[in-house]
């Protein structure tokens, strides 16, 4: 997997493989997101048949913007290296490429490898080369036709793969709201911290966790204060206290179900089966049954009703599939809007 997919994961042994791919490239885009609206600056280029890139036009005042984007990319590279170096619990194996350090993505680690033990290289078995033999054209054409048919068979769709989020959001567009500029990574921060706190992380460990999560998600360290404030408010909410007293509780629950395409409103041409996947933020059980909770980090402002209407199909889908998986009743389901500090129950 790449480094972006490795965020939040750990393993006893991690290999940083494929020590290539590092290269300098021309910066052609810069996006500023500090204000209420995002502003983009683009360099117009043309690539010739010999892969030479010619600049046709640049925005006014491009040099400081280019420098700012370069600093951002360098910082993003540092964050990814931080992710790479902190995935291993017991052993981290770093690949090297001494013959071409300019291409080695892991070269920043080399200065720390002098005192590190080098792994033994396994013996490479000798490969026996098969003697040449003659193939008749008729036989070659027959095998080629068979291979083409096999590839056609493989390309035929036999099942569809959907996730609950995309499936339930096809009903309408996201409501217009006052944008905070925080986006998906902010939502990821809050979900990861809420999961850790829900699992019982102590307050004296929380600062380090939030700091690490903000770093991995590329967020500003100063946001720790906001995260801690929101977590503190959520912990005093009624639904959170109810969850703590629950008989069973589960966080960030992934699931996949095999269903018929028509159960999901998909065309029969999607294949014989449809695999539906999703992740439930929080589910807990008390004497009345199961409760499904979906966190939302949108800044809803005065348009909460629109957001509730928009997200309701998603929560209903989670409830339906949880009942199918557990064989037990879902008594309540709702949305918790983090910034509004409000839990909204969805009618099932």
VEXVO-841817 format. One record per residue: residue in three letters; z, x, y of N, C-alpha, C in turn. Coordinates in steps of 0.001 Angstrom, whole numbers, padded with zeros to 6 digits, always signed. Example, Ala and Ser with C-alpha at 12.3 -4.5 7.8 and 13.67 -1.06 7.14 Angstrom:
2
ALA+007800+013190-005690+007800+012300-004500+007800+013200-003300;SER+007080+012850-002250+007140+013670-001060+007870+012900+000030;
END
This chain:
348
UNK+000000+000843-001187+000000+000000+000000+000000+000883+001242;UNK-000397+000310+002372-000338+001077+003613+001037+000931+004245;UNK+001270+001647+005347+002599+001683+005947+003008+000329+006521;UNK+002052-000427+007035+002391-001726+007602+002937-002656+006516;UNK+002363-002609+005316+002827-003452+004224+004164-002967+003673;UNK+004499-001691+003908+005738-001125+003376+006953-001449+004230;UNK+006753-002018+005418+007884-002325+006298+008860-003264+005599;UNK+010134-002907+005669+011169-003754+005096+011387-003562+003613;UNK+010546-002730+002959+010674-002507+001518+011362-001183+001237;UNK+011964-001072+000049+012579+000169-000412+012251+000371-001878;UNK+012349+001622-002330+012170+001932-003743+012949+003203-004047;UNK+013409+003384-005293+014136+004621-005631+013313+005873-005371;UNK+012026+005826-005710+011130+006974-005502+009909+006494-004725;UNK+009566+007211-003669+008406+006861-002841+007507+008083-002695;UNK+006213+007898-002909+005220+008948-002704+004446+008660-001418;UNK+004398+009631-000530+003492+009557+000615+002199+010227+000170;UNK+001259+009417-000233+000052+009907-000893-001110+010047+000089;UNK-002233+010553-000427-003493+010627+000324-003305+011298+001690;UNK-003061+012612+001715-002800+013309+002983-004069+013561+003796;UNK-004794+012494+004081-006019+012601+004891-006059+011404+005828;UNK-007127+011300+006595-007331+010130+007433-006909+010290+008872;UNK-006249+011402+009205-005824+011593+010582-007012+012078+011412;UNK-007255+011411+012530-008389+011797+013367-008154+011309+014787;UNK-008772+011992+015713-008746+011568+017114-009925+010636+017376;UNK-009692+009591+018121-010778+008674+018425-010702+008274+019898;UNK-011830+007868+020394-011906+007464+021794-011153+006158+022006;UNK-010348+006105+023061-009638+004875+023413-010576+003994+024224;UNK-010797+002792+023730-011746+001884+024388-011118+000562+024803;UNK-009839+000344+024469-009187-000921+024784-007765-000652+025257;UNK-007349-001370+026290-005951-001328+026722-005541-002742+027118;UNK-004422-003213+026545-003912-004547+026831-002540-004426+027494;UNK-002381-005070+028633-001079-005112+029307-000461-006484+029083;UNK+000796-006493+028593+001469-007756+028252+002787-007929+028994;UNK+002988-007183+030071+004278-007255+030752+004462-008549+031531;UNK+003398-009113+032050+003502-010319+032871+003426-011587+032056;UNK+003204-012684+032722+003103-013974+032052+001830-014091+031236;UNK+000776-013383+031666-000503-013425+030976-000903-012025+030534;UNK-001559-011951+029387-002087-010667+028922-003374-010337+029678;UNK-003535-009055+030050-004719-008593+030772-005355-007472+029959;UNK-006652-007596+029690-007342-006606+028870-008327-005770+029666;UNK-008434-004491+029276-009396-003556+029880-010215-002957+028746;UNK-011547-002978+028899-012422-002570+027817-013451-001554+028299;UNK-013664-000534+027481-014730+000433+027724-015957-000023+026938;UNK-017091-000106+027587-018330-000525+026933-019057+000713+026436;UNK-019329+000765+025137-019975+001936+024541-021192+001519+023723;UNK-021974+002513+023373-023138+002309+022507-023197+003471+021517;UNK-023287+003147+020242-023364+004172+019207-024814+004336+018774;UNK-025295+005561+018809-026691+005843+018460-026858+005927+016950;UNK-028095+006078+016530-028389+006191+015097-027819+007471+014500;UNK-027493+008439+015344-026888+009685+014855-025368+009663+015019;UNK-024806+008455+015216-023354+008232+015319-022731+008898+016546;UNK-023532+009121+017554-022998+009627+018816-022657+008434+019707;UNK-021467+008458+020298-021010+007347+021138-021237+007671+022608;UNK-021979+006819+023267-022230+006975+024692-021456+005899+025464;UNK-020817+006306+026562-020079+005366+027408-021043+004731+028399;UNK-021085+003400+028423-021954+002679+029346-021202+002214+030590;UNK-019936+001842+030425-019160+001356+031574-017673+001468+031269;UNK-016885+001740+032318-015429+001794+032179-014791+000965+033289;UNK-013588+000426+033066-012921-000366+034111-012507+000529+035281;UNK-012382+000010+036468-011865+000795+037599-010446+001287+037302;UNK-010167+002521+037680-008837+003078+037455-008501+003251+035990;UNK-009494+003639+035173-009325+003694+033721-008430+004847+033265;UNK-008427+005974+033959-007706+007160+033474-006224+006903+033245;UNK-005465+006344+034208-004044+006078+033916-003853+005028+032829;UNK-004770+004062+032732-004674+003067+031666-004914+003708+030307;UNK-005882+004622+030271-006174+005344+029037-004973+006188+028611;UNK-004326+006848+029589-003144+007661+029283-002011+006802+028763;UNK-001839+005611+029362-000781+004707+028909-001035+004235+027481;UNK-002285+003922+027174-002628+003476+025823-002446+004616+024818;UNK-002790+005835+025250-002610+006998+024383-001137+007209+024056;UNK-000282+007061+025055+001165+007188+024820+001654+006104+023866;UNK+001110+004889+024030+001499+003792+023139+001088+004100+021699;UNK-000134+004602+021512-000606+004919+020163+000221+006039+019542;UNK+000598+007037+020362+001451+008116+019845+002802+007559+019402;UNK+003359+006666+020214+004648+006064+019866+004533+005209+018603;UNK+003420+004486+018486+003203+003676+017290+003076+004567+016059;UNK+002424+005715+016216+002336+006673+015114+003702+007189+014694;UNK+004553+007467+015688+005921+007923+015382+006696+006832+014637;UNK+006516+005579+015054+007222+004488+014377+006761+004349+012924;UNK+005467+004521+012694+004960+004418+011330+005469+005569+010462;UNK+005571+006767+011045+006130+007892+010287+007603+007649+009975;UNK+008293+007010+010903+009692+006644+010646+009774+005679+009463;UNK+008887+004676+009445+008848+003745+008322+008576+004503+007028;UNK+007592+005419+007066+007218+006168+005862+008382+006964+005303;UNK+009150+007589+006177+010207+008500+005731+011498+007803+005345;UNK+011592+006490+005573+012855+005787+005293+012704+004711+004227;UNK+011623+004741+003438+011449+003743+002383+012146+004159+001085;UNK+012410+005465+000907+012930+005962-000361+014455+005914-000394;UNK+015012+005439-001516+016460+005438-001702+016949+006791-002222;UNK+016217+007376-003196+016701+008587-003867+015776+009787-003696;UNK+014479+009566-003729+013545+010700-003707+012298+010344-002909;UNK+011953+011215-001968+010727+011064-001180+009812+012238-001492;UNK+008618+011940-001984+007633+012965-002329+006528+012933-001285;UNK+006321+014056-000595+005354+014133+000499+004167+014986+000075;UNK+002984+014417+000141+001770+015161-000185+001385+016063+000980;UNK+000766+017196+000677+000337+018127+001719-001143+018446+001563;UNK-001705+018987+002633-003123+019363+002635-003235+020642+003472;UNK-002750+021769+002940-002690+023001+003738-004046+023517+004202;UNK-005116+023143+003497-006442+023661+003859-007037+022949+005072;UNK-006505+021806+005427-007054+021070+006564-005951+020236+007192;UNK-005080+020885+007958-003943+020208+008557-004351+019182+009600;UNK-005510+019371+010216-005934+018433+011257-006181+017029+010701;UNK-006499+016932+009410-006751+015633+008805-005528+015073+008084;UNK-004481+015895+007920-003317+015495+007147-002418+014571+007962;UNK-002333+013303+007553-001515+012329+008272-000034+012675+008205;UNK+000385+013366+007142+001802+013688+006952+002175+015059+007510;UNK+001281+015709+008268+001537+017051+008779+002792+017173+009640;UNK+003227+016125+010391+004478+016272+011157+005692+016592+010294;UNK+005627+016293+008994+006751+016593+008114+006747+018038+007623;UNK+005609+018736+007777+005469+020060+007173+006519+021052+007659;UNK+006922+020942+008914+007892+021896+009453+009252+021787+008776;UNK+009466+020692+008044+010754+020502+007382+010674+020749+005875;UNK+009520+021219+005392+009321+021338+003950+009603+022737+003403;UNK+009908+023690+004270+010065+025072+003805+011196+025219+002800;UNK+012264+024475+002992+013418+024600+002097+013444+023516+001024;UNK+012376+022729+000942+012325+021631-000026+011615+022088-001289;UNK+012144+021682-002429+011562+022073-003709+010169+021462-003884;UNK+009247+022274-004349+007889+021784-004625+007826+021277-006053;UNK+007223+020140-006243+007110+019576-007579+006159+020399-008431;UNK+006463+020475-009716+005579+021183-010649+004265+020428-010797;UNK+003200+021182-010846+001886+020563-011006+001617+020331-012494;UNK+001297+019100-012871+001027+018841-014298-000272+019505-014728;UNK-000315+019878-015997-001535+020491-016535-002651+019455-016577;UNK-003840+019876-016179-004993+018979-016172-005786+019210-017455;UNK-005908+018194-018297-006621+018390-019563-008104+018686-019332;UNK-008641+019480-020205-010059+019836-020094-010921+018633-020462;UNK-011895+018359-019627-012789+017230-019855-014026+017707-020614;UNK-014256+017084-021744-015430+017436-022532-016641+016658-022030;UNK-017690+017378-021751-018927+016761-021247-019787+016335-022424;UNK-020137+015073-022437-020951+014554-023524-022366+015094-023440;UNK-022916+015358-024582-024292+015874-024618-025268+014836-024081;UNK-026342+015317-023486-027358+014429-022941-028055+013645-024047;UNK-028415+012417-023715-029171+011627-024679-030172+010775-023914;UNK-031200+010367-024573-032315+009647-023961-032105+008151-024135;UNK-032291+007399-023030-032205+005940-023063-033580+005379-022747;UNK-034045+004484-023605-035344+003866-023369-035239+002858-022229;UNK-036340+002700-021512-036339+001800-020359-035982+000375-020751;UNK-036447-000073-021896-036153-001429-022349-034654-001613-022532;UNK-034005-000603-023124-032555-000676-023328-031818-000628-021985;UNK-032314+000236-021072-031683+000353-019747-031761-000965-018978;UNK-032945-001599-019000-033124-002865-018293-032221-003952-018877;UNK-032048-003943-020211-031214-004942-020863-029753-004806-020420;UNK-029259-003561-020399-027870-003326-019984-027685-003639-018504;UNK-028666-003275-017684-028572-003559-016253-028515-005055-015998;UNK-029310-005830-016735-029304-007281-016595-027947-007847-017014;UNK-027380-007299-018096-026086-007766-018575-024985-007477-017547;UNK-025029-006281-016940-024046-005930-015928-024159-006840-014710;UNK-025396-007134-014302-025596-008028-013156-025036-009414-013446;UNK-025243-009896-014685-024716-011207-015057-023192-011206-015058;UNK-022611-010107-015551-021149-010004-015556-020592-010007-014133;UNK-021263-009311-013222-020815-009294-011831-020923-010673-011205;UNK-021986-011404-011535-022123-012773-011029-020990-013657-011549;UNK-020641-013479-012823-019562-014277-013401-018231-013966-012730;UNK-018002-012681-012452-016754-012281-011807-016663-012843-010399;UNK-017819-012932-009722-017832-013394-008327-017591-014890-008201;UNK-017703-015640-009295-017498-017073-009234-016021-017376-008980;UNK-015747-018216-007990-014370-018565-007659-013796-019474-008739;UNK-012686-019053-009344-012036-019845-010383-010737-020457-009898;UNK-010232-019986-008763-009024-020581-008200-008992-020296-006709;UNK-008255-021127-005984-008070-020935-004541-006652-020426-004296;UNK-006486-019652-003239-005154-019167-002882-004867-019578-001444;UNK-003819-020343-001263-003445-020833+000060-001964-020553+000290;UNK-001570-020497+001566-000147-020435+001869+000241-021666+002682;UNK+001521-022033+002568+001988-023278+003186+001759-023270+004689;UNK+001987-022126+005330+001863-022052+006786+000461-022409+007246;UNK-000564-021772+006641-001937-022039+007074-002383-023441+006673;UNK-001916-023919+005529-002354-025220+005038-001826-026351+005906;UNK-000561-026255+006321+000038-027348+007090-000315-027276+008563;UNK-000832-026139+009029-001173-026013+010443-002609-026402+010754;UNK-003339-026837+009725-004720-027266+009975-004762-028647+010618;UNK-003596-029298+010713-003570-030657+011266-003772-030686+012770;UNK-003495-029579+013449-003651-029581+014897-003406-028211+015484;UNK-003678-028101+016785-003475-026832+017471-002027-026679+017905;UNK-001598-025417+018009-000250-025131+018465-000077-025639+019886;UNK+001052-026317+020172+001252-026837+021526+001243-025729+022570;UNK+000820-026102+023765+000839-025162+024879+002274-024999+025349;UNK+002702-023771+025545+004070-023550+025999+004115-022301+026861;UNK+005255-022106+027500+005455-020941+028356+005605-019714+027475;UNK+004643-018814+027532+004645-017663+026641+005662-016619+027098;UNK+006419-016093+026116+007414-015066+026426+006854-013670+026219;UNK+005712-013556+025519+005164-012236+025232+005818-011570+024043;UNK+006738-012278+023333+007446-011643+022222+006604-011656+020951;UNK+006014-012765+020623+005044-012810+019547+005619-012703+018140;UNK+004713-012377+017181+005046-012389+015765+006095-011341+015396;UNK+006025-010173+016023+006977-009121+015663+008402-009503+016054;UNK+008533-010226+017157+009850-010710+017545+010372-011687+016495;UNK+009504-012568+016025+009903-013498+014973+010328-012773+013715;UNK+009611-011697+013379+009962-010905+012195+011334-010267+012352;UNK+011637-009775+013556+012951-009184+013821+014049-010203+013558;UNK+013905-011394+014140+014950-012408+014010+015111-012862+012563;UNK+014009-013034+011841+014102-013461+010450+014821-012411+009597;UNK+014491-011147+009816+015107-010093+009000+016598-009949+009287;UNK+016964-010055+010558+018385-009930+010908+019161-011154+010410;UNK+018587-012351+010553+019255-013557+010066+019462-013503+008554;UNK+018486-012963+007838+018638-012834+006389+019819-011922+006051;UNK+019903-010775+006738+020984-009827+006461+022349-010425+006791;UNK+022438-011100+007934+023707-011713+008332+024079-012825+007357;UNK+023104-013608+006944+023376-014682+005996+023869-014173+004661;UNK+023393-012993+004266+023825-012397+003000+025190-011732+003106;UNK+025769-011733+004320+027132-011236+004445+027284-009898+005130;UNK+026249-009421+005835+026388-008141+006521+027512-008209+007556;UNK+028354-007174+007579+029496-007141+008485+029064-006726+009882;UNK+029882-007127+010871+029545-006873+012273+029403-005388+012573;UNK+030225-004525+011914+030158-003099+012219+028903-002433+011665;UNK+028133-003152+010827+026877-002625+010298+025665-003200+011029;UNK+025928-004216+011850+024825-004981+012437+024034-004169+013455;UNK+024705-003370+014276+024010-002609+015311+022958-001681+014710;UNK+023338-000992+013629+022388-000068+012995+021202-000816+012419;UNK+021471-001956+011776+020379-002742+011219+019421-003184+012314;UNK+019961-003776+013394+019100-004274+014472+018290-003135+015071;UNK+018922-001984+015277+018214-000829+015827+017054-000421+014936;UNK+017300-000355+013622+016248+000040+012687+015114-000987+012641;UNK+015474-002271+012640+014451-003320+012575+013606-003324+013841;UNK+014243-003170+015000+013487-003116+016258+012524-001935+016255;UNK+012981-000798+015725+012114+000382+015657+010928+000132+014739;UNK+011194-000421+013558+010123-000653+012591+009107-001669+013105;UNK+009562-002647+013857+008655-003681+014362+008041-003306+015709;UNK+008374-002115+016234+007783-001671+017495+008313-002396+018710;UNK+009568-002857+018651+010175-003558+019773+011043-002599+020591;UNK+011320-002977+021834+012112-002136+022724+013572-002120+022271;UNK+014244-000953+022285+015655-000870+021881+016557-001766+022717;UNK+016157-002014+023974+016984-002837+024861+017113-004283+024366;UNK+016250-004693+023450+016312-006065+022951+017486-006296+022000;UNK+018207-005219+021655+019356-005379+020767+020362-006368+021347;UNK+020587-006311+022656+021541-007221+023299+021136-008670+023094;UNK+019836-008959+023272+019345-010329+023088+019495-010771+021638;UNK+019154-009895+020700+019263-010240+019281+020710-010560+018923;UNK+021639-009718+019351+023051-009924+019021+023573-011225+019632;UNK+023134-011530+020844+023566-012761+021500+023075-013983+020725;UNK+021787-013958+020324+021225-015088+019587+021897-015242+018228;UNK+022142-014134+017541+022803-014194+016240+024205-014777+016385;UNK+024917-014352+017417+026271-014859+017657+026257-016371+017869;UNK+025268-016867+018622+025170-018303+018881+024807-019077+017616;UNK+023924-018514+016800+023529-019183+015560+024716-019279+014607;UNK+025539-018244+014565+026695-018234+013653+027726-019301+014016;UNK+027688-019789+015250+028632-020841+015657+028032-022238+015529;UNK+026770-022332+015113+026109-023629+015015+026619-024400+013797;UNK+026458-025710+013845+026963-026575+012778+026254-026314+011457;UNK+024910-026144+011488+024187-025951+010232+024567-024629+009570;UNK+024864-023598+010385+025234-022295+009821+026606-022372+009143;UNK+027542-023073+009784+028862-023248+009179+028750-024066+007894;UNK+027882-025071+007895+027650-025872+006691+027078-024997+005580;UNK+026156-024104+005946+025561-023197+004965+026618-022281+004343;UNK+027541-021768+005160+028560-020852+004655+029492-021526+003651;UNK+029653-022846+003769+030512-023580+002844+029741-024140+001651;UNK+028452-023807+001547+027600-024384+000506+027936-023803-000870;UNK+027606-024574-001895+027804-024127-003281+026840-022994-003632;UNK+025615-023111-003171+024586-022093-003400+023810-021910-002106;UNK+023333-020693-001884+022521-020432-000690+021538-019303-000997;UNK+020329-019436-000481+019287-018436-000712+018526-018211+000595;UNK+018099-016959+000808+017453-016574+002053+016074-015971+001776;UNK+015103-016309+002643+013742-015768+002542+013248-015868+001096;UNK+013167-017099+000606+012832-017355-000795+011303-017438-000955;UNK+010685-016459-001629+009237-016540-001859+008951-017432-003068;UNK+007829-018110-003044+007460-018936-004201+005947-019027-004301;UNK+005493-019307-005508+004082-019583-005760+004004-020678-006807;UNK+003130-021633-006579+002955-022755-007496+001488-022889-007861;UNK+001244-023250-009124-000123-023532-009557-000330-025034-009519;UNK-001293-025457-008704-001548-026883-008513-003041-027161-008644;UNK-003364-028425-008790-004759-028828-008748-005234-028852-007293;UNK-006489-028447-007020-006966-028397-005628-006793-029698-004868;UNK-007017-030851-005537-006926-032124-004797-005493-032419-004360;UNK-004486-031799-005019-003099-031973-004581-002873-031388-003196;UNK-003722-030429-002819-003584-029759-001520-004676-030179-000550;UNK-005482-031151-000943-006561-031589-000066-007723-030625-000026;UNK-007858-029785-001075-008951-028811-001121-010106-029362-001939;UNK-011331-028920-001650-012481-029394-002425-012421-028869-003855;UNK-013003-029609-004779-013002-029210-006180-013734-027894-006391;UNK-014638-027561-005460-015386-026303-005571-014490-025084-005394;UNK-013233-025305-004965-012302-024189-004793-011928-023556-006119;UNK-012205-024252-007238-011854-023744-008556-011022-024756-009313;UNK-010700-024397-010546-009934-025316-011384-008500-025448-010893;UNK-007970-024344-010337-006576-024335-009895-006471-023817-008477;UNK-005355-024133-007840-005038-023574-006526-003639-022965-006602;UNK-003509-021745-006129-002217-021070-006087-001677-021195-004664;UNK-000565-021894-004511+000051-022088-003201+001281-021193-003094;UNK+001327-020387-002044+002453-019473-001835+003108-019737-000491;UNK+004352-019368-000397+005086-019525+000852+006440-018844+000767;UNK+007164-018854+001868+008510-018294+001920+009400-019249+002705;UNK+010468-019690+002075+011423-020589+002723+012505-019745+003372;UNK+012729-019934+004665+013683-019103+005400+015100-019231+004849;UNK+015547-020464+004628+016922-020694+004180+016976-021988+003396;UNK+017649-021959+002239+017882-023168+001451+019284-023081+000879;UNK+020045-024150+001037+021403-024141+000504+021752-025511-000065;UNK+022755-025520-000937+023096-026733-001673+024556-027101-001456;UNK+024805-028367-001104+026149-028907-001082+026171-030162-001958;UNK+027234-030953-001890+027371-032082-002806+026307-033155-002590;UNK+025684-033201-001419+024639-034195-001155+023271-033768-001673;UNK+023121-032492-001956+021827-031972-002408+021431-030738-001625;UNK+020144-030410-001680+019632-029195-001039+019272-029457+000418;UNK+019435-028420+001241+018997-028458+002634+017996-027321+002866;UNK+016860-027654+003457+015816-026680+003782+015860-026406+005280;UNK+015879-025126+005662+015897-024755+007077+014758-023785+007350;UNK+014002-024056+008395+012916-023170+008820+013210-022690+010238;UNK+013352-021367+010431+013631-020832+011762+012345-020793+012590;UNK+012465-021100+013872+011342-020993+014795+011799-020230+016036;UNK+011049-019192+016388+011403-018362+017543+010526-018655+018752;UNK+009753-019748+018697+008943-020149+019850+009841-020485+021037;UNK+009376-020161+022234+010055-020601+023459+009489-021972+023793;UNK+010142-023034+023297+009544-024369+023349+009616-025008+024725;UNK+010528-024531+025592+010638-025112+026924+010928-026598+026859;UNK+010121-027387+027547+010321-028838+027578+009405-029568+026599;UNK+008794-028821+025683+007823-029439+024772+008314-029428+023331;UNK+009626-029536+023112+010171-029452+021758+009594-030521+020839;UNK+009413-031737+021354+008885-032813+020513+007521-032455+019955;UNK+006692-031811+020767+005367-031402+020298+005483-030367+019181;UNK+006419-029445+019334+006614-028418+018312+007163-029016+017017;UNK+008082-029957+017140+008625-030612+015950+007510-031316+015195;UNK+006655-032023+015920+005533-032728+015306+004583-031740+014636;UNK+004373-030607+015284+003435-029609+014770+003950-028960+013487;UNK+005262-028647+013445+005828-027920+012311+006348-028834+011200;UNK+006459-030129+011435+007007-031040+010428+006267-030985+009088;UNK+004918-030977+009047+004243-030901+007745+004639-029664+006945;UNK+004890-028557+007624+005277-027341+006933+006639-027515+006247;UNK+007601-028088+006972+008936-028282+006403+008895-029307+005270;UNK+008103-030351+005433+007966-031341+004364+007366-030709+003110;UNK+006408-029813+003301+005805-029139+002153+006846-028273+001435;UNK+007637-027526+002207+008703-026725+001597+009643-027615+000778;UNK+010013-028765+001323+010938-029671+000644+010332-030200-000650;UNK+009071-030603-000561+008405-031143-001752+008339-030113-002863;UNK+007954-028894-002512+007772-027887-003547+009108-027362-004063;UNK+010145-027386-003210+011457-026979-003705+011968-027984-004738;UNK+011732-029267-004493+012129-030281-005465+011385-030090-006782;UNK+010092-029731-006692+009317-029507-007914+009830-028288-008669;UNK+010220-027232-007943+010672-026006-008603+012092-026141-009154;UNK+012973-026790-008392+014372-026864-008795+014673-028077-009663;UNK+013824-029102-009573+014092-030332-010304+015232-031129-009714;UNK+015610-030829-008467+016734-031494-007815+016310-032010-006438;UNK+017110-032896-005901+016777-033590-004657+017014-032704-003434;UNK+016093-032793-002479+016307-032217-001152+016855-033329-000260;UNK+018103-033153+000166+018766-034191+000949+018421-034116+002429;UNK+018146-032899+002915+017922-032734+004357+017016-031535+004588;UNK+016199-031628+005609+015334-030511+005998+015207-030510+007513;UNK+015050-029329+008085+014951-029285+009536+014473-027962+010075;UNK+014264-027945+011379+013819-026768+012116+014956-026286+013004;UNK+015225-024977+012969+016201-024436+013905+015452-023609+014938;UNK+015438-024082+016190+014774-023379+017279+015770-022379+017882;UNK+015502-021105+017637+016452-020046+017972+016763-020012+019461;UNK+015722-020040+020299+015953-019900+021740+016552-021167+022352;UNK+016224-022307+021763+016795-023560+022269+018173-023831+021681;UNK+018560-023051+020662+019872-023199+020005+020055-024613+019490;UNK+019024-025129+018839+019067-026528+018414+018471-026691+017027;UNK+019177-027434+016176+018686-027785+014842+018135-029208+014900;UNK+016875-029379+014487+016224-030693+014530+015931-031114+013102;UNK+016497-032240+012695+016278-032752+011352+014914-033420+011258;UNK+014200-033129+010180+012876-033699+009942+013003-034838+008933;UNK+012378-035941+009221+012414-037100+008314+011560-036823+007090;UNK+012162-036916+005922+011450-036621+004672+010811-037897+004097;
END
